[in-house]
Amino acid sequence: MTNTPLIPMTAIDCLIPALLIDRNAPVDVLHANAAARVLAATQLMETLAHRDVELADAIDLKHIATVAMILLRDGCDLLDVLGWRLRPA
């Protein structure tokens, strides 16, 4: 990990990141943000699991998968930073 205080989110691959994680944010804030994203992705997948996917439109399924991917990638990025913060120096 570099010494820069801002870490770019990795869900969207671009040369100039617009969303950044403050690696100096309190650990409870990093955890709360990671948990919110993972919970949202979990609830989205639970909703989908209770539907008849055979009747679903392929484009809609792709949109749902993309949303879940972004939420989970953001959550993983936040958990990575949290992990770095919790490691002994």
C-alpha positions in Angstrom: 0.0 0.0 0.0 1.3 3.4 -0.8 1.3 6.4 1.6 -1.3 8.3 -0.4 -4.4 9.0 1.9 -6.9 8.3 -0.9 -7.3 4.9 -2.5 -9.4 4.6 -5.7 -12.4 2.3 -5.8 -11.8 -0.5 -8.4 -15.3 -1.4 -9.6 -15.1 0.9 -12.5 -11.9 0.7 -14.5 -10.8 4.2 -15.6 -7.7 6.3 -15.8 -9.0 9.0 -13.4 -10.9 7.6 -10.5 -13.9 9.6 -9.2 -14.6 7.6 -6.1 -11.9 7.3 -3.5 -11.6 5.8 0.0 -9.9 7.8 2.7 -7.5 5.3 4.2 -7.4 7.5 7.4 -11.1 7.2 7.9 -12.1 5.7 11.3 -12.3 1.9 11.1 -15.9 1.9 12.2 -16.7 4.1 9.2 -14.8 1.9 6.8 -16.6 -1.2 8.3 -20.1 0.5 8.1 -19.6 1.4 4.5 -18.3 -2.0 3.5 -21.2 -3.7 5.4 -23.8 -1.5 3.8 -22.6 -2.4 0.3 -22.3 -6.1 1.0 -25.8 -6.2 2.7 -27.3 -4.3 -0.3 -25.8 -6.8 -2.7 -27.0 -9.7 -0.5 -30.5 -8.4 -0.4 -30.5 -7.8 -4.2 -29.4 -11.4 -4.7 -32.0 -12.7 -2.2 -34.7 -10.9 -4.1 -33.6 -12.4 -7.3 -33.4 -15.9 -5.8 -37.1 -15.6 -4.9 -38.2 -14.8 -8.5 -38.8 -17.0 -11.5 -35.6 -16.3 -13.4 -36.8 -18.2 -16.4 -39.2 -15.3 -17.1 -36.5 -12.6 -16.6 -35.2 -10.6 -19.4 -31.5 -11.2 -20.2 -30.8 -7.4 -20.1 -32.4 -7.1 -16.7 -30.3 -9.9 -15.4 -27.2 -8.3 -16.7 -28.1 -5.0 -15.0 -28.8 -6.8 -11.7 -25.5 -8.6 -12.0 -23.6 -5.4 -12.7 -25.2 -3.7 -9.7 -24.2 -6.6 -7.5 -20.7 -6.6 -8.9 -20.2 -2.9 -8.2 -21.6 -3.1 -4.7 -19.4 -6.2 -3.8 -16.3 -4.7 -5.4 -16.8 -1.5 -3.4 -17.3 -3.5 -0.3 -14.1 -5.5 -1.0 -12.1 -2.3 -1.6 -13.3 -0.9 1.8 -12.5 -4.2 3.5 -9.0 -4.2 2.0 -8.4 -0.7 3.5 -9.9 -1.8 6.8 -7.6 -4.9 6.7 -4.5 -2.7 6.1 -5.5 -0.5 9.0 -5.9 -3.4 11.4 -2.6 -5.0 10.6 0.1 -4.4 13.2 2.7 -1.8 12.1 
